[in-house]
Amino acid sequence: MVKKVMRDGQVGVLISHGWGSGFYTWGAPLQAIFDEKLIYLIENEKFDEAVEYVSLTYPNVYTGGVHDLRVHWIDEGVEFFIDEYDGAEDIVFKENVNWITA
């Protein structure tokens, strides 16, 4: 089970908004988008420290998207996925997807 940062009934989720390289969609493991120390570093705009932390903690992860990480607070239990286009990641909520059934 992945440990998550909780505040006021919401879960902190990291996604990279910058063009060029993603974070989770470019190979970061699930636990990285919920990582308590990484969320702290990003919230405090310590991006160089965040790159170093990712390099040490998740050695096989490309760090190009770390400078563009932002924390999103999502209500606990809400289902979502992270979509990416040209490196820019976005959160897509299950309730907003119109599934097609064959």
N, C-alpha and C positions, 0 to 999 in steps of 0.2 A: 504494500500500500504506500502511496506517495504522500509524504507529509506536505501540508498546505498552510499558507499564511492566511489567517482569518481575522477580519475586522468587521464588526457590526453585521455579522451574518453574511459577509461576502468573502470570496476567495481571491487572492491576488494572483494574476496571470500575466506573464511577461510575453509581449510580442514585439517584433521589430517592424517599424513602419517605414523605414528608409528603403529607397529603391536600390537595387544592386545585389543585396544578399539578405536572406531571411535568417532566422535563428532556429526555431523549432522545425520549420519546413526544410531547413538545410542540414538537418541531422542532429540537432540537440535532443537529448532524451527527454521524455515526459517530465521526469523529476526536475529538470532544469527550468522549465517554465513556471514552476511553483517554488523554486529554491529560495529559502528565507534570507540567506546572506546576499544572494544576487538581487533580490527585490530591495533589500536595504541599500545596497550600493547604487542601484539605478534610481531609487527615490531620492537619494542624496547627491545625485549627479556625479558620482565617482566612477566615471566610465572607464578610465585607464585601469583602475583597480578591478573593475568588473571584468575587463578583458583578461587580466592576469589571473583572477579567480577562476574564470571559465577554463582557461588554458590548463590550470593545475587540477581542477576538479573534474573536468570533462575533457581529457586530453585529445580525444579524436574529433572534437567539435570545431568547426570553422568559426572564428570569432569576428568575421567581417560585419555581422549584423548587430553586435553587442552595443555599439555606440548609438544605435537607433532604437534600443529597447525602451519600452514604456510599460508601466504597470496598469493593468485594467482590473477593476474590481467587479466581480460577477457574483450574483446571488448564489449561495451554496445550493448545489443540486441541479443547477441549470445545465442542460446539455449543449455543447458547442463543439465546433472544430475550427482549426486555424487554416485559413486559405491563404494562398500566396500568388502574387502576380509580379514578375520581374523583381523579386526580392522583398516587395512590400507585403507584409502580413496583415491580415484582418481577421477579426473574430466573426464567425457565422453561427448564429443561434439556431438550434434544431427547429424551434417554432417558426422561424422565418424561411425555412426551406420547403418548397412545394415538391414533395416526392412524387414521382410518377410510378405507377404500378403497371406491370406488363400483364 
